[in-house]
């Protein structure tokens, strides 16, 4: 109850302190309001005579004025018409009193909120907002730890009040806004919001999936010698190495009602178009009963098992860069009844369409010995324009899966006995599954559109991390090779 250091008339008591400020000291009401003009989402505590009581700044008269840097609007100077807004921030749910700008020609209210980094839950008379900080925070958590929106919002409610039941549950609004946030973030990060396709062409038009910048892309990162000397295309650095495999963890359970099945990232990420894929399977997937001439491979033998019971999507099939582990744009499809070749053909066709026909391709698949037997006949029916590309396609089996094949396959489809492939193991997709499978618990219960958006987001984030890490890993690998070459030359020239 000692007087405040501000020296205001009447010597008001220092009854308030801030929990979120680093160097907080007790202040009077006027001082704590003036020092928090730019931080209206801090939690303060009030000494009620017996203990400190947690409260919002709005409870002691804080008003947030929009579009004038915290100053009053000339056309709306009064706080009489202030509107109460629930704002979800990283430190909890706040009740904030907003005063909108009323200048002539002012922008709509929901755009004024966007200008102050607040994402409204509605464009008409919004009463709930999420700060950009909380959306970014959950986005990072969902990508790194695969945390669900339900658990994250429960933690936000606990930060607001120890009695979680006393805080409104805003989980439904959170997942709806996060779908929009992911879509807008993909547009911005990919450059599509700035019409990047008008400047460079290294992926399908309109796509925001990040390709592998270390692999050969015609007209982007390949040497001009390739056009002058065709033999340059035979070199390993001018070929593409792809690895495909199925995953039955990333399934989807049958839902009686699916309120929003649409996908905001339809055919613009790593997953192929669901509508086109279903039409393709309906047309070409009726009769597929190829028998295995190799060992009893589980992928071939379990095509018609009851693994898809209770699921409308039994898993996914993805094609990745076999050297750098980047998921190919439009290289992932949903599986309906096991890992059928009709699904694999569709994914491979979309990848081939995104690669210049002058670049040769090596495709690694755990049942590649069986997959390549009738591949020309299947593509003749499904994608005849890509049949000429199959002449240069080399199909191999990953080194880990090759041990389960018969002896003849272990020689014919081995990476170790194939020219121009280096020390590639052809199992890069398995490393990606170890990361993506952590999201299976939540994605299988989402509606179809939301699930595909989250998977696209996870794959694109994986691609970003792979491309970002390649800068250091490739340079360190090159330096190690140069060191080995130099040390070998020194040993050769050293006198005996």
C-alpha positions as CSV (number, residue, x, y, z in Angstrom):
1,X,0.0,0.0,0.0
2,X,3.0,2.3,-0.4
3,X,2.5,5.3,-2.7
4,X,3.3,4.8,-6.4
5,X,6.6,6.3,-7.7
6,X,4.7,8.3,-10.4
7,X,3.9,11.0,-7.8
8,X,0.4,11.5,-9.0
9,X,-2.0,13.5,-7.0
10,X,-3.5,11.6,-4.1
11,X,-0.6,9.2,-3.9
12,X,-2.4,6.1,-5.4
13,X,-1.4,2.7,-4.0
14,X,0.8,0.2,-5.9
15,X,-1.8,-2.6,-6.0
16,X,-1.0,-4.0,-9.5
17,X,1.8,-6.0,-11.0
18,X,2.4,-7.8,-14.3
19,X,3.1,-11.5,-14.6
20,X,4.4,-11.4,-18.2
21,X,6.8,-8.5,-18.0
22,X,10.4,-9.5,-17.3
23,X,11.1,-6.7,-14.8
24,X,7.8,-6.1,-13.2
25,X,7.3,-4.0,-10.1
26,X,4.1,-3.0,-8.3
27,X,2.4,0.0,-9.9
28,X,-0.8,2.0,-9.6
29,X,-3.7,1.6,-12.0
30,X,-2.7,4.5,-14.2
31,X,0.9,3.5,-14.5
32,X,0.2,-0.1,-15.3
33,X,-2.2,0.9,-18.0
34,X,0.2,3.4,-19.6
35,X,3.1,0.9,-19.6
36,X,0.9,-1.8,-21.2
37,X,-0.4,0.3,-24.0
38,X,1.5,-1.9,-26.5
39,X,1.0,-5.1,-24.5
40,X,-2.8,-5.5,-23.9
41,X,-2.5,-9.3,-23.7
42,X,-0.4,-9.5,-20.6
43,X,-1.9,-11.0,-17.4
44,X,-1.8,-8.7,-14.4
45,X,-2.4,-9.4,-10.7
46,X,-4.4,-7.2,-8.2
47,X,-3.8,-7.2,-4.5
48,X,-7.2,-7.5,-3.0
49,X,-6.1,-7.2,0.6
50,X,-5.5,-10.9,1.2
51,X,-3.9,-12.3,-2.0
52,X,-3.0,-11.4,-5.6
53,X,-5.9,-11.9,-8.0
54,X,-5.3,-12.7,-11.7
55,X,-7.2,-10.5,-14.2
56,X,-7.2,-9.0,-17.6
57,X,-6.1,-5.5,-18.3
58,X,-9.6,-4.8,-19.7
59,X,-11.0,-5.3,-16.2
60,X,-9.3,-2.1,-15.0
61,X,-10.2,0.0,-18.0
62,X,-7.8,-1.0,-20.8
63,X,-9.2,-0.3,-24.3
64,X,-7.4,-1.3,-27.5
65,X,-7.8,1.3,-30.3
66,X,-7.3,0.0,-33.8
67,X,-5.6,1.6,-36.8
68,X,-4.2,4.6,-35.0
69,X,-1.2,3.1,-33.2
70,X,-3.0,3.0,-29.9
71,X,-4.3,6.6,-30.2
72,X,-7.9,7.6,-30.3
73,X,-9.8,7.9,-33.6
74,X,-11.1,11.4,-34.2
75,X,-14.4,10.0,-35.5
76,X,-14.8,7.5,-32.6
77,X,-13.0,9.0,-29.6
78,X,-15.4,7.6,-27.0
79,X,-15.1,4.1,-25.5
80,X,-18.9,4.0,-25.1
81,X,-19.3,1.7,-28.1
82,X,-16.3,-0.5,-27.4
83,X,-16.9,-4.1,-28.3
84,X,-15.8,-7.0,-26.1
85,X,-13.7,-9.6,-28.0
86,X,-12.4,-13.0,-26.8
87,X,-8.8,-13.2,-27.9
88,X,-6.8,-16.5,-27.8
89,X,-3.1,-15.9,-27.2
90,X,-0.2,-18.1,-26.3
91,X,-0.7,-17.3,-22.6
92,X,-4.4,-17.9,-22.4
93,X,-7.8,-16.6,-23.4
94,X,-8.4,-12.9,-22.8
95,X,-11.4,-10.6,-22.8
96,X,-10.3,-7.4,-24.7
97,X,-12.3,-4.2,-25.3
98,X,-11.8,-3.0,-28.9
99,X,-12.5,0.4,-30.3
100,X,-12.6,0.3,-34.1
101,X,-11.6,3.0,-36.4
102,X,-14.5,5.0,-37.9
103,X,-12.6,7.4,-40.2
104,X,-14.1,8.1,-43.6
105,X,-13.3,5.2,-46.0
106,X,-12.2,2.9,-43.2
107,X,-11.6,-0.7,-43.9
108,X,-14.1,-3.4,-42.6
109,X,-13.8,-4.5,-39.0
110,X,-12.4,-7.9,-39.7
111,X,-9.6,-6.4,-41.9
112,X,-8.8,-4.0,-39.0
113,X,-8.3,-7.1,-36.9
114,X,-6.0,-8.6,-39.5
115,X,-3.9,-5.4,-39.6
116,X,-3.3,-5.9,-35.9
117,X,-2.3,-9.5,-36.3
118,X,-5.6,-10.9,-35.0
119,X,-7.3,-13.7,-37.0
120,X,-11.1,-13.4,-36.5
121,X,-13.3,-16.5,-36.4
122,X,-15.9,-14.7,-38.7
123,X,-15.9,-11.9,-41.2
124,X,-19.3,-10.7,-40.0
125,X,-19.6,-9.4,-36.5
126,X,-16.6,-11.3,-35.1
127,X,-16.6,-12.0,-31.3
128,X,-13.6,-14.3,-31.2
129,X,-10.0,-13.8,-32.5
130,X,-6.8,-15.8,-32.5
131,X,-3.5,-14.0,-32.5
132,X,-1.0,-14.7,-35.2
133,X,1.4,-15.7,-32.4
134,X,-0.8,-18.5,-31.1
135,X,-1.5,-19.8,-34.7
136,X,2.2,-19.8,-35.5
137,X,3.0,-21.5,-32.2
138,X,0.5,-24.3,-32.7
139,X,1.6,-24.7,-36.4
140,X,5.2,-25.3,-35.3
141,X,4.1,-27.7,-32.5
142,X,1.9,-29.7,-34.9
143,X,4.8,-30.0,-37.4
144,X,7.5,-30.9,-34.9
145,X,5.8,-32.8,-32.1
146,X,2.5,-33.7,-34.0
147,X,0.5,-32.2,-31.2
148,X,-3.3,-32.3,-31.8
149,X,-5.4,-29.1,-31.7
150,X,-7.5,-30.6,-28.9
151,X,-4.5,-31.0,-26.6
152,X,-3.0,-27.6,-27.5
153,X,-6.3,-25.8,-26.8
154,X,-6.6,-27.6,-23.5
155,X,-3.2,-26.3,-22.5
156,X,-4.3,-22.7,-23.5
157,X,-7.4,-23.1,-21.3
158,X,-5.2,-24.3,-18.4
159,X,-3.0,-21.2,-18.7
160,X,-6.1,-19.1,-18.5
161,X,-7.5,-20.7,-15.3
162,X,-6.6,-23.7,-13.3
163,X,-10.3,-24.6,-13.5
164,X,-10.4,-25.7,-17.1
165,X,-14.2,-26.1,-17.1
166,X,-14.6,-22.3,-16.4
167,X,-12.9,-21.4,-19.7
168,X,-15.0,-21.7,-22.9
169,X,-13.8,-24.5,-25.3
170,X,-12.8,-22.9,-28.6
171,X,-11.4,-26.1,-30.2
172,X,-13.9,-26.1,-33.1
173,X,-13.0,-22.5,-34.0
174,X,-9.3,-23.3,-33.7
175,X,-9.3,-26.2,-36.2
176,X,-11.4,-24.2,-38.7
177,X,-9.0,-21.2,-38.6
178,X,-5.9,-23.4,-38.7
179,X,-7.1,-24.9,-42.0
180,X,-7.2,-21.3,-43.4
181,X,-3.9,-20.5,-41.8
182,X,-2.1,-23.5,-43.4
183,X,-3.5,-22.6,-46.8
184,X,-2.4,-19.0,-46.5
185,X,1.0,-20.0,-45.2
186,X,1.5,-22.4,-48.1
187,X,0.6,-19.6,-50.6
188,X,3.0,-17.2,-49.0
189,X,6.0,-19.5,-48.4
190,X,5.8,-21.1,-51.9
191,X,5.7,-17.7,-53.6
192,X,2.4,-18.4,-55.3
193,X,1.0,-15.3,-53.6
194,X,3.6,-13.4,-55.6
195,X,3.0,-15.3,-58.9
196,X,6.3,-17.1,-58.8
197,X,5.3,-19.3,-61.7
198,X,5.8,-16.4,-64.0
199,X,9.5,-16.3,-63.1
200,X,10.6,-19.9,-62.6
201,X,9.2,-23.3,-63.5
202,X,10.6,-26.1,-61.3
203,X,7.3,-27.7,-60.1
204,X,3.7,-28.1,-61.3
205,X,2.0,-24.8,-62.0
206,X,0.1,-23.4,-59.0
207,X,1.7,-25.9,-56.6
208,X,3.1,-24.8,-53.3
209,X,5.0,-28.0,-52.6
210,X,8.7,-27.6,-52.3
211,X,10.7,-29.8,-54.8
212,X,14.1,-31.2,-54.2
213,X,16.5,-28.5,-55.3
214,X,19.5,-30.9,-55.2
215,X,18.1,-33.2,-57.9
216,X,18.3,-32.5,-61.6
217,X,15.7,-30.0,-62.8
218,X,15.9,-29.1,-66.5
219,X,16.5,-25.4,-67.1
220,X,17.0,-24.7,-63.4
221,X,20.1,-26.4,-61.9
222,X,21.5,-28.5,-64.7
223,X,24.7,-27.6,-66.6
224,X,24.4,-26.3,-70.2
225,X,26.7,-29.1,-71.2
226,X,23.7,-31.5,-71.1
227,X,22.2,-29.8,-74.1
228,X,25.6,-29.9,-76.0
229,X,26.7,-33.4,-75.0
230,X,24.0,-36.1,-74.6
231,X,26.5,-38.3,-72.7
232,X,26.2,-35.8,-69.8
233,X,22.7,-37.0,-69.2
234,X,24.1,-40.5,-68.4
235,X,25.9,-39.2,-65.4
236,X,24.4,-39.8,-62.0
237,X,24.1,-36.1,-61.1
238,X,21.9,-35.6,-64.2
239,X,19.5,-38.4,-63.4
240,X,16.6,-38.6,-61.0
241,X,16.4,-41.3,-58.3
242,X,12.9,-41.9,-56.8
243,X,11.7,-44.2,-54.1
244,X,8.1,-45.3,-53.5
245,X,6.4,-47.3,-50.7
246,X,3.1,-47.7,-49.0
247,X,2.1,-46.8,-45.4
248,X,-0.8,-48.3,-43.6
249,X,-0.5,-46.1,-40.5
250,X,-1.8,-43.0,-42.2
251,X,-5.2,-44.4,-42.8
252,X,-8.7,-42.8,-42.4
253,X,-11.6,-44.2,-40.5
254,X,-15.1,-44.2,-41.9
255,X,-17.2,-41.3,-40.7
256,X,-20.9,-41.2,-40.8
257,X,-21.0,-37.4,-41.3
258,X,-18.2,-35.4,-42.9
259,X,-19.2,-31.7,-42.6
260,X,-16.3,-30.3,-44.7
261,X,-14.8,-32.9,-47.0
262,X,-13.3,-30.3,-49.4
263,X,-9.6,-29.8,-49.5
264,X,-8.1,-26.3,-49.6
265,X,-4.9,-27.6,-51.0
266,X,-6.4,-29.9,-53.6
267,X,-3.7,-31.0,-56.1
268,X,-1.5,-28.1,-55.0
269,X,0.7,-30.0,-52.6
270,X,2.2,-33.4,-52.4
271,X,-1.1,-35.3,-52.5
272,X,-2.7,-36.0,-55.8
273,X,-6.3,-34.9,-56.5
274,X,-8.7,-37.1,-54.6
275,X,-11.5,-36.7,-57.2
276,X,-9.3,-37.6,-60.1
277,X,-7.7,-40.5,-58.2
278,X,-11.1,-42.0,-57.4
279,X,-12.2,-41.8,-61.1
280,X,-8.9,-43.4,-62.1
281,X,-9.4,-46.3,-59.7
282,X,-13.0,-46.7,-60.6
283,X,-12.1,-47.0,-64.3
284,X,-8.9,-49.1,-64.2
285,X,-8.9,-50.8,-60.8
286,X,-11.6,-53.4,-61.3
287,X,-9.5,-56.3,-62.3
288,X,-6.0,-56.6,-60.8
289,X,-4.9,-60.0,-59.8
290,X,-1.2,-60.3,-60.6
291,X,0.5,-63.2,-58.9
292,X,4.0,-62.9,-57.6
293,X,6.7,-65.0,-59.2
294,X,9.2,-63.9,-56.5
295,X,9.0,-64.8,-52.8
296,X,5.8,-64.5,-50.8
297,X,5.8,-60.7,-50.7
298,X,3.4,-59.2,-48.2
299,X,2.5,-56.3,-50.5
300,X,1.3,-58.6,-53.3
301,X,-0.1,-61.4,-51.1
302,X,-2.2,-59.1,-48.8
303,X,-4.0,-57.1,-51.4
304,X,-7.4,-58.4,-50.6
305,X,-7.0,-58.9,-46.9
306,X,-9.3,-57.3,-44.3
307,X,-6.7,-54.7,-43.4
308,X,-9.1,-51.9,-44.6
309,X,-12.0,-53.0,-42.4
310,X,-13.7,-49.9,-41.0
311,X,-11.6,-47.6,-43.1
312,X,-12.4,-45.7,-46.3
313,X,-8.6,-45.1,-46.8
314,X,-6.3,-47.9,-45.8
315,X,-3.1,-45.9,-46.1
316,X,-1.0,-43.8,-48.5
317,X,1.6,-44.4,-51.1
318,X,4.3,-41.8,-51.5
319,X,7.2,-41.3,-53.9
320,X,10.3,-39.5,-52.6
321,X,13.6,-38.4,-53.9
322,X,15.7,-41.5,-53.2
323,X,18.9,-39.5,-52.4
324,X,17.7,-36.5,-50.4
325,X,14.3,-37.7,-49.0
326,X,12.1,-34.9,-50.5
327,X,8.5,-35.9,-51.1
328,X,7.6,-35.3,-54.8
329,X,4.9,-32.8,-55.7
330,X,1.7,-34.8,-56.5
331,X,3.6,-37.9,-55.7
332,X,1.3,-39.2,-52.9
333,X,-2.0,-41.0,-53.3
334,X,-4.5,-42.6,-50.9
335,X,-4.9,-46.4,-50.9
336,X,-8.4,-47.9,-50.9
337,X,-7.8,-51.6,-50.7
338,X,-4.2,-52.3,-50.1
339,X,-1.2,-51.3,-52.2
340,X,-2.6,-51.9,-55.6
341,X,-0.7,-51.2,-58.7
342,X,-3.4,-49.0,-60.1
343,X,-2.7,-46.5,-57.2
344,X,1.1,-46.8,-57.6
345,X,0.8,-46.2,-61.4
346,X,-1.2,-43.1,-60.8
347,X,1.4,-41.6,-58.4
348,X,4.3,-42.6,-60.7
349,X,2.5,-41.0,-63.7
350,X,2.1,-37.7,-61.9
351,X,5.8,-37.7,-60.9
352,X,6.8,-38.5,-64.5
353,X,4.7,-35.6,-65.8
354,X,6.6,-33.2,-63.5
355,X,10.0,-34.3,-64.7
356,X,11.5,-33.3,-68.1
357,X,11.4,-36.2,-70.5
358,X,15.2,-35.7,-71.2
359,X,16.0,-36.7,-67.7
360,X,16.3,-40.4,-67.0
361,X,14.7,-41.9,-64.0
362,X,15.6,-44.7,-61.5
363,X,12.6,-46.0,-59.5
364,X,13.1,-48.0,-56.3
365,X,10.1,-50.0,-55.0
366,X,10.1,-52.9,-52.5
367,X,8.3,-55.1,-55.0
368,X,9.9,-53.6,-58.1
369,X,10.7,-57.0,-59.5
370,X,6.9,-57.7,-59.8
371,X,5.8,-54.2,-60.5
372,X,7.8,-53.7,-63.7
373,X,6.6,-57.0,-65.4
374,X,3.4,-55.6,-66.9
375,X,4.0,-51.9,-66.4
376,X,3.9,-51.1,-70.1
377,X,0.6,-52.8,-70.6
378,X,-0.9,-51.0,-67.6
379,X,0.4,-47.6,-68.7
380,X,-0.9,-48.2,-72.2
381,X,-4.4,-48.3,-70.8
382,X,-4.1,-45.6,-68.1
383,X,-1.4,-43.1,-69.4
384,X,-0.4,-43.9,-73.0
385,X,1.4,-40.6,-73.4
386,X,4.0,-41.7,-70.8
387,X,4.7,-45.1,-72.4
388,X,7.8,-43.8,-74.2
389,X,9.2,-42.6,-70.9
390,X,9.2,-46.2,-69.6
391,X,11.9,-47.3,-72.0
392,X,14.5,-45.4,-70.0
393,X,12.9,-46.2,-66.6
394,X,15.1,-48.5,-64.4
395,X,13.2,-50.2,-61.6
396,X,15.2,-51.5,-58.6
397,X,14.5,-52.8,-55.1
398,X,15.7,-51.1,-51.9
399,X,18.7,-52.7,-50.2
400,X,16.7,-53.5,-47.0
401,X,13.8,-55.1,-48.8
402,X,15.9,-57.0,-51.3
403,X,17.0,-59.5,-48.6
404,X,13.5,-61.0,-48.7
405,X,13.5,-61.7,-52.5
406,X,14.7,-64.8,-54.3
407,X,18.3,-65.1,-55.3
408,X,17.9,-64.0,-58.9
409,X,16.1,-60.8,-57.9
410,X,19.0,-60.0,-55.5
411,X,21.3,-59.7,-58.5
412,X,18.9,-58.2,-61.2
413,X,17.3,-55.5,-59.0
414,X,20.2,-54.6,-56.7
415,X,21.5,-51.1,-56.3
416,X,25.0,-52.6,-55.7
417,X,25.2,-54.1,-59.2
418,X,23.7,-51.2,-61.1
419,X,25.8,-48.7,-63.0
420,X,25.6,-45.0,-62.3
421,X,23.6,-45.1,-59.0
422,X,26.4,-44.6,-56.5
423,X,25.8,-45.8,-53.0
424,X,22.1,-45.0,-52.9
425,X,20.2,-47.5,-50.7
426,X,16.7,-46.8,-52.2
427,X,15.0,-46.8,-48.8
428,X,14.7,-43.1,-48.2
429,X,10.9,-43.3,-47.9
430,X,11.1,-45.4,-44.7
431,X,12.9,-42.6,-42.9
432,X,10.0,-40.3,-43.8
433,X,7.4,-42.7,-42.5
434,X,9.1,-42.7,-39.1
435,X,8.4,-39.0,-38.8
436,X,4.9,-38.9,-40.5
437,X,3.5,-41.8,-38.5
438,X,3.5,-39.7,-35.4
439,X,0.5,-37.8,-36.8
440,X,-1.5,-40.9,-37.6
441,X,-3.4,-40.9,-34.3
442,X,-5.0,-37.5,-35.1
443,X,-5.3,-37.5,-38.9
444,X,-7.2,-40.8,-39.1
445,X,-10.1,-39.2,-37.1
446,X,-10.2,-35.9,-39.1
447,X,-12.6,-35.3,-41.9
448,X,-11.2,-36.1,-45.4
449,X,-10.3,-32.6,-46.4
450,X,-8.7,-31.6,-43.1
451,X,-6.6,-34.8,-43.1
452,X,-5.2,-34.2,-46.6
453,X,-4.4,-30.6,-45.7
454,X,-2.5,-31.7,-42.6
455,X,-0.6,-34.4,-44.5
456,X,0.3,-31.9,-47.2
457,X,1.6,-29.5,-44.6
458,X,3.7,-32.2,-42.9
459,X,5.2,-33.3,-46.2
460,X,6.0,-29.8,-47.3
461,X,7.6,-29.0,-43.9
462,X,9.7,-32.1,-44.3
463,X,10.7,-31.0,-47.7
464,X,11.8,-27.6,-46.4
465,X,13.9,-29.1,-43.6
466,X,15.5,-31.5,-46.1
467,X,16.4,-28.7,-48.5
468,X,17.6,-26.5,-45.7
469,X,19.8,-29.2,-44.2
470,X,21.2,-30.2,-47.7
471,X,23.3,-27.0,-47.8
472,X,25.4,-28.1,-44.8
473,X,25.3,-31.9,-45.3
474,X,26.4,-31.7,-49.0
475,X,29.2,-29.3,-48.2
476,X,30.4,-31.3,-45.3
477,X,30.3,-34.5,-47.5
478,X,32.3,-32.7,-50.2
479,X,34.9,-31.5,-47.8
480,X,35.3,-35.0,-46.4
481,X,35.8,-36.4,-49.9
482,X,38.4,-33.7,-50.6
483,X,40.2,-34.6,-47.4
484,X,40.3,-38.3,-48.3
485,X,41.7,-37.5,-51.8
486,X,44.3,-35.2,-50.4
487,X,45.4,-37.6,-47.7
488,X,45.6,-40.4,-50.3
489,X,47.8,-38.3,-52.5
490,X,50.1,-37.5,-49.5
491,X,50.5,-41.1,-48.7
492,X,51.4,-41.9,-52.3
493,X,54.0,-39.2,-52.5
494,X,55.5,-39.9,-49.1
495,X,59.0,-41.5,-49.4
496,X,59.4,-45.0,-48.0
